[in-house]
């Protein structure tokens, strides 16, 4: 009954910690979802903006 009232954030963290305990998943290291999950929305927006500007400049040069 306690798991039914568990908050989604706690549930995700519990699943993530269980997955990291397994050796096969910990070999791969972090992935993009870990990177995005640790960033705030402002820093993620800035990263996307920098990538877009990079591709625009790259397109103009070629």
BAVEX-296664 format. One record per residue (C-alpha): x, y negated, z; residue number from 1. Coordinates in pm, whole numbers, padded with zeros to 5 digits. Each point is the difference from the previous one (the first is absolute). Layout:
[node [X Y Z] NUM]
...
This chain:
[node [00000 00000 00000] 1]
[node [00288 -00235 00066] 2]
[node [00132 00028 -00355] 3]
[node [-00336 -00110 -00139] 4]
[node [00032 -00337 00175] 5]
[node [00364 -00038 -00094] 6]
[node [00085 -00322 -00183] 7]
[node [00117 00034 -00362] 8]
[node [00338 -00158 00081] 9]
[node [00067 00255 00274] 10]
[node [-00118 00282 -00225] 11]
[node [00238 -00104 -00280] 12]
[node [00289 -00033 00243] 13]
[node [-00074 00342 00148] 14]
[node [-00010 00159 -00347] 15]
[node [00321 -00177 -00096] 16]
[node [00183 00114 00313] 17]
[node [-00118 00358 -00050] 18]
[node [00122 -00012 -00359] 19]
[node [00340 -00131 00104] 20]
[node [00038 00284 00250] 21]
[node [-00005 00252 -00284] 22]
[node [00349 00048 -00143] 23]
[node [-00104 00016 -00363] 24]
[node [-00155 -00347 00007] 25]
[node [00280 -00166 00196] 26]
[node [00258 00101 -00261] 27]
[node [-00148 -00238 -00254] 28]
[node [00037 -00308 00220] 29]
[node [-00223 -00303 -00032] 30]
[node [-00217 -00079 -00298] 31]
[node [-00180 -00299 -00147] 32]
[node [-00299 00031 00231] 33]
[node [00230 -00030 00303] 34]
[node [00156 -00314 -00149] 35]
[node [-00333 -00162 -00077] 36]
[node [-00148 00104 00333] 37]
[node [00280 -00172 00190] 38]
[node [-00030 -00328 -00192] 39]
[node [-00244 -00279 00073] 40]
[node [-00241 -00111 -00274] 41]
[node [00203 -00318 -00054] 42]
[node [00328 00179 -00056] 43]
[node [-00170 00255 -00225] 44]
[node [-00153 -00281 -00206] 45]
[node [00340 -00168 -00027] 46]
[node [00158 00326 -00117] 47]
[node [-00267 00044 -00269] 48]
[node [00045 -00363 -00111] 49]
[node [00377 00044 -00028] 50]
[node [-00047 00314 -00208] 51]
[node [-00244 -00178 -00234] 52]
[node [00235 -00299 -00041] 53]
[node [00289 00237 -00067] 54]
[node [-00191 00174 -00280] 55]
[node [-00113 -00331 -00152] 56]
[node [00356 -00132 -00005] 57]
[node [00124 00330 -00139] 58]
[node [-00261 -00013 -00277] 59]
[node [00093 -00359 -00091] 60]
[node [00370 00088 -00025] 61]
[node [-00055 00294 -00233] 62]
